[in-house]
Amino acid sequence: MREADFYVSESHEQHIWLIYRPDCDWLKSDAAALTLTRAREFQAAAPDDCHLVFAVARFADSDLLAEENLRVEFAPLPFALYRLERG
């Protein structure tokens, strides 16, 4: 994974992105969400391909992404990855 830009890999059908840092405070922040700006950046990296983005939240819904002609799909990260364990 390229941590600087959250790029994970490419499959035969799409590029995979993971907006993640192992930091609970960061994961609860707006920086951990898929935004329209970030979706545009991901699409620009490979304009003709589809993109699958895993993140804790999104601020750009699928209708907005479609209106912008962005081939970006959101998949939520499981809450268990960023919750605090209580003893």
GIVEN-V151393 format. One record per pair of residues at least 4 apart in sequence whose ideal C-beta (glycine too) atoms are under 8 Angstrom apart, sorted by sequence separation. I is the first residue (numbers start at 1). J is the second residue. If there is no record, write none. Layout:
I,J  I,J
This chain:
2,6  10,14  11,15  23,27  24,28  25,29  28,32  34,38  35,39  36,40  37,41  38,42  39,43  40,44  41,45  43,47  60,64  61,65  62,66  63,67  64,68  66,70  77,81  79,83  1,6  2,7  10,15  11,16  21,26  26,31  27,32  30,35  34,39  46,51  53,58  60,65  65,70  77,82  1,7  2,8  9,15  10,16  21,27  26,32  45,51  1,8  9,16  20,27  65,72  1,9  7,15  8,16  43,51  7,16  8,17  42,51  7,17  8,18  6,17  21,32  42,53  62,73  6,18  20,32  39,51  62,74  6,19  19,32  6,20  19,33  39,53  19,34  38,53  58,74  1,18  3,21  58,76  19,38  34,53  51,70  53,72  55,74  57,76  51,71  52,72  53,73  55,75  56,76  34,55  39,60  50,71  51,72  52,73  53,74  54,75  55,76  56,77  33,55  49,71  50,72  51,73  53,75  54,76  55,77  32,55  33,56  34,57  35,58  36,59  50,73  52,75  54,77  32,56  33,57  34,58  35,59  36,60  17,42  32,57  33,58  34,59  35,60  33,59  34,60  39,65  56,82  15,42  43,70  28,56  36,64  40,68  43,71  27,56  30,59  36,65  39,68  43,72  15,45  40,70  42,72  15,46  39,70  36,68  39,72  15,49  17,51  19,53  20,54  14,49  15,50  16,51  17,52  18,53  19,54  20,55  5,41  10,46  14,50  15,51  16,52  17,53  18,54  19,55  20,56  13,50  14,51  15,52  17,54  18,55  19,56  7,45  14,52  16,54  34,72  10,49  5,45  34,74  27,81  28,82  27,82  20,77  24,82  14,73  24,84  20,81
